[in-house]
Amino acid sequence: MDERNTMYDYLKWRGDLTFDQDPFNEVDNLILAQLAYVDYEEIVPETRENAVPISEVSRKYWEIHTEEEIRKRESFVKLSPFLLKPVAGSRRFEKTRLCGYVNYVSKRAEAQMSATQFELEDGTIYIAFRGTDETIVGWKEDFNLSFMPRTEGQRLAVEYMLNNFSDTSLRLRVGGHSKGGNFAVFASSFSGTEVRDQILKVYSNDAPGFREEIVAKPEYEQVMAMTVNIIPQDSVIGRLLNAGRDAIVVKSSKKGIMQHDALSWEIQGNHFIPARRSSDSLYLEKVLSGWLENVDDESRKFFVEQIFGVLQTLGADTMKDVRQITVKELGEAIQVIRGIPKEQQEEMAGVLKKLVASGSRAFYEEMEHKEGLLPDVFKKLSSIKERIGESRLAAEAARIGVQAASGPRLPEKPDTEELQEKTTAPAAGQPAAGIDPLELAKSLLDLGISIKGGESDDNDGEDPQ
């Protein structure tokens, strides 16, 4: 099997296996957690009595939406609906029924909570909490986790579990991706013994953690004992705050923060391909943990309120709106910041300084404890700096070489040090002494850099961003 296989390939190659033949596994969990991102409005009912077969859900959804419409969306989870057809068409999930769909978004309460129930053929129910969507409200609630003992979304997740399962004797699995995983753990912990006793397993897929006062509670410890925590190798979101016990680290086909896209996680058989956490992920966890330790709740709250207050002033309701902010609007945002009282500006600056200081401490710790091995981010920055330097040298040398080609050619060839010293242009109309155009061309080829229209073009195949 191709090691780059993802959920779609899993459904293709193993979708014919029933849960009797191959019990529920970590990949099944992620598929259902990803399907929580689908908008089931007017398709899936809130009550369990009227559960809808997944084949019917898929049919109705694609009657309402087109593939073109879905692909035009800018959310990183926009492709989730495309899982519906292969899931519904698989022997493994064909008898799955959906119910219990709710979608609550409140600007006033700064809360976003959505959940869906999947009744599986093995007699269990998987409750999937949706992660952060495109709304600014949803993203702000993620930040609120850093200073609030309990967010409104977490409260609603607990309420959802109590309303649906406090008087049942079912077998439950609870999970979610991103903030949905956080809600799954929180709701499982604090919905009471009656609900908790029905839970077989909890799945947290690259989800942010919790404040220390939550982690210290015995209910949380009980749920941690049955929680599967999964993160990609470059995880950032999944290591925010206290993210619980050791995680299963999995391979992703993407890089950096884009590994948060669970559709990129690579699968072999009925499990994810294991990997080791990257140095970047470990470094960023140290930076953010150090920052949070040195910034009190009031400062965290103030910082978050100011940042999102600026976005609200600009009329941004979704992350798409943020990405479309113009230079003019950015200037207006700066004026908004300058308009707040001086002492508040200083407070914002102080919070940012602590973030920088935390980064510096983490950097030197990496240097000390890893015998000089730098996180990948610093290695890449160093490489970029070197390549930029080479590009500038090559571009300048090419310009000098062109002038030299039109003037008298001197017999002596420059050595490397002499070439590097030629970083300033000769006087207008004067030939550049000591530059052999043929030798120059050879030097440029050795550098692996070509010159197009007077600009350097890095052709090593890497993205210098």
C-alpha positions in Angstrom: 0.0 0.0 0.0 1.2 3.5 -0.9 2.5 5.2 2.3 0.9 8.4 1.3 -2.6 7.0 1.5 -5.2 9.1 3.3 -8.8 8.6 4.5 -10.1 8.3 0.9 -7.7 5.4 0.2 -8.6 3.8 3.5 -12.3 3.8 2.5 -11.4 2.4 -0.9 -9.1 -0.4 0.2 -10.7 -1.3 3.6 -14.2 0.0 3.4 -15.5 -3.5 2.6 -14.6 -4.7 6.1 -17.4 -4.6 8.6 -16.8 -3.7 12.3 -17.2 -7.4 13.1 -14.3 -8.2 10.8 -12.2 -5.2 11.9 -13.2 -3.3 15.0 -13.5 0.4 15.2 -10.1 2.1 15.0 -8.3 5.4 15.1 -8.8 6.0 11.4 -12.6 5.5 11.7 -12.5 8.1 14.5 -10.9 10.7 12.3 -13.3 10.1 9.4 -16.3 10.7 11.6 -14.6 13.7 13.3 -14.0 15.2 9.8 -17.6 14.7 8.8 -18.6 16.9 11.8 -17.5 19.8 9.6 -20.3 19.2 7.1 -23.3 21.5 7.3 -26.3 19.2 7.9 -28.9 21.9 8.3 -32.3 20.7 7.3 -30.8 17.2 6.5 -30.0 15.6 9.9 -32.5 16.0 12.7 -31.7 17.0 16.3 -33.7 14.1 17.8 -32.4 10.5 17.8 -35.8 9.0 17.0 -35.6 10.3 13.4 -32.0 9.2 12.6 -31.3 9.4 8.8 -29.3 6.7 6.9 -26.0 8.1 5.7 -26.8 7.3 2.1 -29.8 9.6 2.4 -27.7 12.3 4.1 -25.2 12.2 1.2 -27.9 12.3 -1.4 -29.7 15.3 0.1 -26.5 17.2 0.7 -25.4 17.0 -2.9 -28.8 18.0 -4.1 -28.4 21.2 -2.1 -24.7 21.8 -2.9 -22.4 21.5 -5.9 -18.8 20.4 -6.0 -17.8 23.6 -7.6 -19.4 25.6 -4.7 -17.5 23.5 -2.1 -14.2 23.8 -3.9 -14.5 27.6 -4.0 -14.7 27.9 -0.3 -11.5 29.0 1.5 -11.8 27.0 4.7 -9.0 24.5 5.3 -11.8 21.9 6.1 -13.8 22.7 2.9 -13.2 19.3 1.4 -14.8 17.4 4.3 -18.1 17.0 2.4 -16.3 15.0 -0.3 -16.0 12.2 2.3 -19.8 11.7 2.4 -20.1 9.7 -0.9 -17.2 7.2 -0.2 -18.3 6.7 3.4 -21.9 6.1 2.4 -20.8 3.8 -0.4 -18.6 1.6 1.8 -19.8 -1.6 3.3 -18.2 -0.5 6.6 -20.4 2.6 7.1 -23.4 1.9 4.8 -25.7 1.2 7.8 -24.6 4.3 9.7 -27.4 6.6 10.7 -27.0 10.3 11.6 -28.9 12.3 14.2 -28.5 14.8 17.0 -27.2 17.6 14.8 -26.9 21.0 16.4 -25.0 24.1 15.3 -24.8 27.0 17.7 -22.9 30.2 16.9 -23.3 33.3 19.0 -21.3 36.6 18.6 -22.6 37.9 21.8 -21.5 34.9 23.8 -18.4 34.4 21.7 -19.3 30.7 21.3 -19.4 28.2 18.4 -20.4 24.6 19.1 -21.7 22.0 16.7 -22.2 18.3 17.2 -23.4 15.2 15.2 -24.2 11.7 16.3 -23.2 8.7 14.1 -25.1 5.4 15.0 -22.8 2.6 13.8 -23.5 -0.9 12.8 -21.6 -2.3 15.8 -24.2 -0.8 18.1 -22.1 2.2 19.3 -22.7 5.9 18.8 -19.8 8.2 17.9 -20.5 11.8 19.0 -18.4 14.2 16.9 -17.9 17.8 18.0 -17.0 20.2 15.2 -13.7 22.0 15.4 -13.0 25.7 14.7 -14.9 26.9 11.6 -14.2 30.0 9.5 -16.0 32.4 11.8 -14.1 34.9 13.8 -16.3 34.0 16.8 -14.9 30.4 16.6 -11.3 31.5 16.4 -11.7 34.0 19.2 -13.1 31.2 21.4 -9.9 29.3 20.8 -7.9 32.2 22.2 -10.4 32.5 25.1 -9.3 29.1 26.2 -6.0 30.7 27.5 -7.7 32.8 30.1 -11.2 31.5 30.8 -11.8 28.6 33.2 -14.6 27.5 30.9 -15.7 28.9 27.5 -19.4 29.1 26.5 -18.7 26.5 23.8 -17.4 24.0 26.4 -20.5 24.7 28.5 -22.7 24.0 25.5 -20.8 20.7 24.8 -21.5 19.5 28.4 -25.2 20.5 28.1 -25.4 18.6 24.8 -24.1 15.4 26.4 -26.4 15.8 29.4 -29.5 16.4 27.2 -28.8 13.4 25.0 -27.3 10.8 27.3 -28.0 11.4 30.9 -30.9 8.9 30.9 -29.5 6.3 28.5 -27.4 3.1 28.8 -25.6 3.3 25.4 -22.1 2.6 24.3 -20.5 5.9 23.3 -17.4 7.1 21.7 -16.7 10.9 21.7 -14.3 12.7 19.5 -13.5 15.7 17.4 -10.7 17.5 15.5 -9.1 20.8 16.6 -11.4 22.6 19.1 -13.9 19.7 18.6 -11.4 17.4 20.3 -11.1 19.9 23.2 -14.9 19.9 23.5 -15.0 16.0 23.4 -12.6 15.7 26.3 -14.2 18.5 28.3 -17.8 17.3 27.8 -16.8 13.7 28.6 -15.1 14.9 31.8 -17.8 17.1 33.2 -21.1 15.6 32.1 -21.5 13.5 35.3 -21.0 9.9 36.2 -24.1 8.7 34.4 -22.8 9.9 31.1 -19.2 9.1 31.7 -19.9 5.5 32.5 -21.3 5.0 29.0 -18.2 6.2 27.3 -15.8 3.6 25.8 -13.2 5.9 24.3 -12.5 9.6 23.7 -10.6 10.9 20.7 -8.7 14.2 20.6 -7.4 14.9 17.1 -4.8 17.7 17.2 -6.8 19.6 19.7 -5.7 22.4 22.1 -5.4 21.5 25.8 -6.7 23.0 29.1 -5.7 25.3 31.9 -4.0 23.8 34.9 -7.2 24.0 37.1 -9.0 21.7 34.6 -6.1 19.3 34.3 -6.0 18.9 38.1 -9.6 17.7 38.5 -10.2 14.0 39.1 -12.9 13.9 36.4 -10.4 15.0 33.8 -7.9 12.4 35.0 -10.6 9.6 34.7 -11.3 10.6 31.1 -7.6 10.9 30.2 -7.3 7.3 31.0 -9.6 6.5 28.1 -8.5 9.2 25.7 -6.5 8.7 22.5 -4.6 11.9 21.7 -3.4 12.1 18.0 -1.2 14.9 16.5 0.8 15.3 13.3 4.5 15.7 13.5 4.5 19.5 13.1 1.6 20.0 15.5 1.1 23.5 16.8 -2.7 23.6 17.7 -2.5 20.2 19.4 0.2 21.3 21.8 -1.4 24.6 23.0 -1.9 24.8 26.8 -1.8 21.5 28.6 -2.6 19.0 26.0 -2.8 15.9 28.2 -1.0 12.6 28.0 1.6 11.6 25.5 0.2 11.7 22.0 0.3 9.4 19.0 2.4 11.3 16.5 1.5 10.7 12.8 2.9 11.5 9.5 1.4 14.1 7.3 1.9 14.9 3.6 1.8 18.6 4.3 4.2 20.9 6.1 4.1 23.2 9.2 0.8 24.5 10.4 -1.0 23.0 7.3 -0.6 19.6 8.9 -3.6 20.6 11.0 -5.6 19.5 8.0 -6.5 16.0 9.0 -7.1 14.9 5.4 -3.3 15.1 5.0 -2.6 12.5 7.7 -1.1 9.3 6.1 -2.5 5.9 6.7 -1.3 2.3 6.4 -3.8 -0.5 6.9 -6.1 0.5 9.8 -3.7 2.9 11.6 -1.8 6.1 10.9 1.8 6.0 9.9 3.9 6.8 13.0 6.3 9.7 13.0 8.4 11.8 15.4 7.5 15.3 16.4 9.5 17.9 14.5 12.0 20.3 16.2 9.8 23.2 15.1 6.7 21.7 16.9 8.7 21.1 20.1 10.3 24.6 19.9 6.9 26.4 19.4 5.4 24.5 22.4 8.2 25.8 24.6 7.8 29.3 23.3 4.0 29.4 23.9 4.2 27.6 27.2 6.9 30.0 28.5 4.8 33.0 27.3 1.6 31.8 29.1 3.6 31.2 32.3 4.7 34.8 32.3 1.5 36.5 31.3 -1.4 36.7 33.7 -5.1 36.0 32.8 -6.0 39.7 32.7 -3.1 40.5 30.2 -4.1 37.5 28.0 -7.7 38.6 28.0 -6.7 42.2 27.2 -4.5 41.1 24.3 -7.1 38.9 22.8 -9.9 41.5 23.2 -7.7 44.2 21.5 -6.7 42.0 18.5 -10.2 40.7 17.8 -11.7 44.2 18.5 -9.6 45.5 15.6 -10.9 42.8 13.3 -14.4 43.6 14.4 -13.8 47.3 13.6 -12.8 46.3 10.1 -16.0 44.3 9.7 -14.4 40.9 9.6 -16.8 38.1 10.4 -14.9 35.2 8.9 -11.2 34.2 8.3 -11.9 34.9 4.6 -12.7 38.5 5.5 -9.4 38.7 7.4 -7.5 37.4 4.3 -9.2 40.0 2.2 -8.2 43.0 4.3 -6.7 45.7 2.1 -3.7 47.8 2.8 -6.0 50.8 3.4 -8.0 48.8 6.0 -4.7 47.7 7.6 -3.8 51.3 7.9 -7.1 52.0 9.6 -6.5 49.1 12.0 -3.2 50.7 13.0 -4.9 53.9 13.6 -7.4 52.1 15.8 -4.6 50.7 17.9 -2.9 54.1 18.1 -6.2 55.5 19.3 -6.4 53.4 22.4 -5.0 55.0 25.6 -1.3 55.1 25.9 -1.1 52.8 28.9 -3.1 50.1 27.0 -0.7 50.4 24.1 2.1 49.9 26.5 0.4 46.9 27.9 0.0 45.3 24.5 3.7 46.0 23.8 4.6 44.4 27.1 2.7 41.2 26.3 4.4 41.0 22.9 7.8 41.6 24.5 7.2 38.6 26.8 6.4 36.5 23.8 9.7 37.5 22.2 11.6 36.8 25.5 10.0 33.4 25.7 11.1 32.6 22.2 14.7 33.7 23.0 14.8 31.5 26.1 13.5 28.5 24.2 16.0 29.1 21.5 19.0 29.1 23.9 17.5 26.0 25.7 17.5 24.2 22.3 21.1 25.3 21.8 22.1 24.0 25.2 20.2 20.8 25.5 20.5 19.6 21.9 24.2 20.3 21.6 23.8 23.2 19.1 21.1 21.5 17.0 18.7 24.2 16.0 15.0 23.8 15.3 14.2 23.4 11.6 12.8 26.9 11.4 16.1 28.4 12.3 18.0 26.1 9.9 15.7 27.2 7.1 16.0 30.9 8.0 19.7 30.6 7.9 19.6 28.8 4.6 17.3 31.5 3.2 19.7 34.2 4.4 22.6 32.6 2.7 20.7 32.1 -0.6 19.5 35.7 -0.5 23.1 36.8 -0.1 24.2 34.6 -3.0 21.3 35.9 -5.2 22.3 39.5 -4.5 25.9 38.7 -5.3 25.0 36.9 -8.5 22.7 39.7 -9.6 25.3 42.4 -9.0 28.0 40.3 -10.7 25.8 39.7 -13.7 25.2 43.4 -14.1 28.9 44.1 -13.8 29.6 41.3 -16.3 27.2 42.8 -18.9 29.1 46.1 -18.7 32.4 44.3 -18.9 31.3 42.4 -22.0 30.9 45.8 -23.8 34.2 47.1 -22.7 37.8 46.0 -23.0 38.5 42.5 -21.7 41.3 42.2 -19.2 43.4 39.1 -19.2 43.5 38.4 -15.5 40.7 36.3 -13.9 39.5 37.2 -10.5 39.7 34.8 -7.6 36.6 34.2 -5.4 37.5 36.9 -2.8 37.9 39.5 -5.6 34.5 38.6 -7.1 32.8 38.9 -3.7 34.3 42.4 -3.3 32.6 43.6 -6.5 29.3 44.5 -4.9 29.2 48.1 -6.0 28.6 49.3 -9.6 31.5 51.0 -11.5 31.1 54.6 -12.7 28.7 55.1 -15.5 30.2 54.1 -18.9 33.3 52.6 -17.2 34.1 48.9 -17.7 34.4 46.7 -14.6 38.0 45.8 -14.1 38.9 42.2 -13.4 35.6 40.6 -14.5 35.7 37.8 -17.2 32.1 37.3 -18.5 32.8 33.6 -19.3 34.2 33.0 -15.8 31.2 34.9 -14.4 28.7 32.7 -16.2 30.5 29.6 -14.9 30.3 31.0 -11.3 26.6 31.7 -11.7 26.0 28.1 -12.9 27.9 26.8 -9.9 25.7 28.8 -7.6 22.6 27.3 -9.3 21.1 30.7 -9.9 19.9 32.1 -13.2 19.2 35.7 -13.9 15.9 36.7 -15.6 15.1 40.3 -16.3 17.7 41.6 -13.9 16.2 39.6 -11.0 17.6 36.4 -9.4 15.6 33.3 -9.7 16.3 30.5 -7.2 16.0 27.2 -9.1 16.7 24.7 -6.4 13.1 23.6 -6.2 12.5 24.8 -2.6 10.0 27.4 -1.5 12.1 30.1 0.1 9.0 31.3 2.0 
